[in-house]
């Protein structure tokens, strides 16, 4: 007779929760796929509306407490209290490490406090969680420009435009970098 007794209830409960919550995640992913398809083919006026729909989806953490931390971090950013913003976004990232918007918010706060190393690390984290987060890709492009890496900035802006063809700021920066990166046609 074995001395060990395995309690299967937690294992069965965990399996049931995995199945229960995987369907909404798959549905959300399909919804995002549809939004990105619409964004890619949209007219400029419609693209801005679709962008806002995508941003609203990105802001859904699934937890009222995490939503509150996100809200407080954004409010601190608006008030230009970047230390408080970093604190709120750090708490959010600590408690919900798979929620890309916490990392993105903190990256923005780091940029505003001229802490570029941590900003780049957080932007990379955002993109490991959400590779289509075009605001994070754009942010990397601007950081690459600041550190005189025009080729990498150009590539980042191209990625933004692949996802969001009517992103005016990315198009403007891409046009400005075109000559430096690709030279002048003779």
C-alpha positions as CSV (number, residue, x, y, z in Angstrom):
1,X,0.0,0.0,0.0
2,X,1.3,3.4,-1.0
3,X,2.0,6.0,1.7
4,X,1.3,8.8,-0.9
5,X,-2.2,10.0,-1.5
6,X,-2.8,12.2,-4.5
7,X,-5.7,14.6,-4.3
8,X,-7.1,14.8,-7.8
9,X,-9.6,17.6,-7.1
10,X,-7.2,20.5,-7.7
11,X,-5.9,18.9,-10.8
12,X,-9.4,18.3,-12.2
13,X,-10.4,21.8,-11.2
14,X,-7.4,23.3,-13.0
15,X,-8.1,21.2,-16.1
16,X,-11.7,22.3,-16.1
17,X,-10.8,26.0,-15.7
18,X,-8.3,25.7,-18.6
19,X,-11.0,24.3,-20.9
20,X,-13.5,26.8,-19.6
21,X,-11.3,29.9,-20.2
22,X,-9.6,28.7,-23.4
23,X,-12.8,29.2,-25.5
24,X,-13.1,33.0,-24.7
25,X,-9.4,33.5,-25.4
26,X,-9.8,31.8,-28.8
27,X,-12.9,33.9,-29.5
28,X,-11.0,37.1,-28.5
29,X,-8.1,36.1,-30.8
30,X,-10.5,35.6,-33.7
31,X,-12.1,39.0,-32.9
32,X,-8.7,40.6,-33.0
33,X,-7.8,38.8,-36.2
34,X,-11.0,40.3,-37.7
35,X,-10.2,43.8,-36.4
36,X,-6.7,43.7,-37.8
37,X,-8.0,42.4,-41.2
38,X,-10.4,45.3,-41.2
39,X,-7.7,47.8,-40.2
40,X,-5.5,46.6,-43.0
41,X,-8.1,47.2,-45.7
42,X,-9.9,50.2,-44.2
43,X,-10.2,53.7,-45.6
44,X,-8.3,56.3,-43.5
45,X,-11.4,57.6,-41.7
46,X,-12.5,54.1,-40.8
47,X,-9.0,53.1,-39.7
48,X,-9.0,55.5,-36.8
49,X,-12.2,54.0,-35.5
50,X,-10.9,50.5,-35.9
51,X,-7.7,51.5,-34.1
52,X,-9.8,52.7,-31.1
53,X,-11.6,49.3,-31.1
54,X,-8.3,47.5,-31.1
55,X,-7.0,49.7,-28.2
56,X,-10.2,49.0,-26.2
57,X,-9.6,45.3,-26.6
58,X,-6.0,45.6,-25.6
59,X,-7.1,47.4,-22.4
60,X,-9.2,44.5,-21.2
61,X,-7.2,42.8,-18.5
62,X,-10.0,40.5,-17.4
63,X,-9.6,41.7,-13.8
64,X,-11.3,44.8,-12.2
65,X,-8.2,45.3,-9.9
66,X,-5.8,45.2,-12.9
67,X,-8.1,47.6,-14.8
68,X,-7.9,50.0,-11.9
69,X,-4.1,49.8,-11.8
70,X,-4.1,50.5,-15.6
71,X,-6.5,53.5,-15.1
72,X,-4.4,54.9,-12.3
73,X,-1.2,54.5,-14.3
74,X,-2.7,56.3,-17.3
75,X,-4.1,59.1,-15.0
76,X,-0.6,59.5,-13.5
77,X,0.8,59.8,-17.0
78,X,-1.7,62.5,-17.9
79,X,-0.8,64.4,-14.7
80,X,2.8,64.0,-15.7
81,X,3.5,62.2,-12.4
82,X,5.8,59.7,-14.0
83,X,7.1,58.2,-10.8
84,X,3.6,57.3,-9.7
85,X,2.8,56.0,-13.2
86,X,5.9,53.7,-13.1
87,X,4.7,52.5,-9.6
88,X,1.2,51.7,-10.9
89,X,2.4,50.0,-14.1
90,X,5.0,48.1,-12.1
91,X,2.3,46.8,-9.8
92,X,0.2,45.9,-12.8
93,X,3.1,44.0,-14.5
94,X,3.9,42.2,-11.3
95,X,0.4,41.0,-10.7
96,X,-0.5,40.4,-14.4
97,X,2.7,39.7,-16.2
98,X,0.8,38.4,-19.3
99,X,-1.1,41.7,-19.7
100,X,0.9,43.6,-22.3
101,X,-0.6,47.0,-21.6
102,X,1.0,47.2,-18.1
103,X,4.4,46.8,-19.7
104,X,3.5,49.3,-22.5
105,X,2.4,51.9,-20.0
106,X,5.6,51.5,-18.0
107,X,7.7,51.8,-21.1
108,X,6.0,55.1,-21.9
109,X,6.7,56.3,-18.4
110,X,10.3,55.3,-18.7
111,X,10.7,57.2,-21.9
112,X,9.3,60.3,-20.3
113,X,11.9,60.0,-17.5
114,X,14.6,59.3,-20.1
115,X,15.3,55.8,-18.9
116,X,15.7,54.3,-22.4
117,X,17.2,50.9,-21.4
118,X,14.2,49.9,-19.2
119,X,11.8,51.3,-21.8
120,X,13.3,49.1,-24.6
121,X,13.2,46.1,-22.3
122,X,9.5,46.7,-21.5
123,X,8.7,47.3,-25.2
124,X,10.3,44.0,-26.0
125,X,8.2,42.4,-23.3
126,X,5.0,43.9,-24.8
127,X,5.9,42.5,-28.2
128,X,6.6,39.0,-26.8
129,X,3.1,39.1,-25.4
130,X,1.3,40.9,-28.2
131,X,3.4,41.0,-31.4
132,X,0.8,43.2,-33.2
133,X,0.9,46.0,-30.6
134,X,1.7,48.6,-33.2
135,X,2.1,51.4,-30.7
136,X,5.0,49.5,-29.0
137,X,6.6,48.8,-32.4
138,X,6.3,52.5,-33.3
139,X,7.8,53.3,-29.9
140,X,10.8,51.1,-30.6
141,X,11.2,52.9,-34.0
142,X,11.4,56.3,-32.3
143,X,13.9,55.0,-29.7
144,X,16.0,53.5,-32.6
145,X,16.0,57.0,-34.2
146,X,17.1,58.6,-31.0
147,X,20.1,56.3,-30.7
148,X,21.0,56.8,-34.4
149,X,19.9,53.4,-35.7
150,X,18.0,54.5,-38.8
151,X,17.9,51.0,-40.4
152,X,16.2,49.5,-37.3
153,X,13.9,52.5,-37.0
154,X,12.9,52.1,-40.7
155,X,12.2,48.4,-40.2
156,X,10.1,49.1,-37.2
157,X,8.0,51.7,-39.1
158,X,7.5,49.3,-41.9
159,X,6.2,46.7,-39.5
160,X,3.8,49.3,-38.1
161,X,2.5,50.0,-41.6
162,X,2.1,46.3,-42.4
163,X,-0.3,46.1,-39.5
164,X,-1.8,49.6,-39.8
165,X,-1.3,51.0,-43.3
166,X,-2.8,54.4,-42.4
167,X,-0.6,55.1,-39.4
168,X,0.3,58.7,-40.4
169,X,3.2,59.2,-37.9
170,X,4.9,55.9,-39.0
171,X,4.4,56.8,-42.7
172,X,5.9,60.3,-42.1
173,X,8.9,58.9,-40.3
174,X,9.4,56.2,-42.9
175,X,9.4,58.8,-45.7
176,X,11.9,60.9,-43.8
177,X,14.2,57.9,-43.3
178,X,13.9,56.6,-46.8
179,X,16.8,58.5,-48.3
180,X,19.1,57.7,-45.4
181,X,18.3,54.0,-45.4
182,X,17.9,53.2,-49.0
183,X,19.9,56.0,-50.7
184,X,18.9,58.0,-53.7
185,X,18.0,56.4,-57.0
186,X,20.3,57.7,-59.8
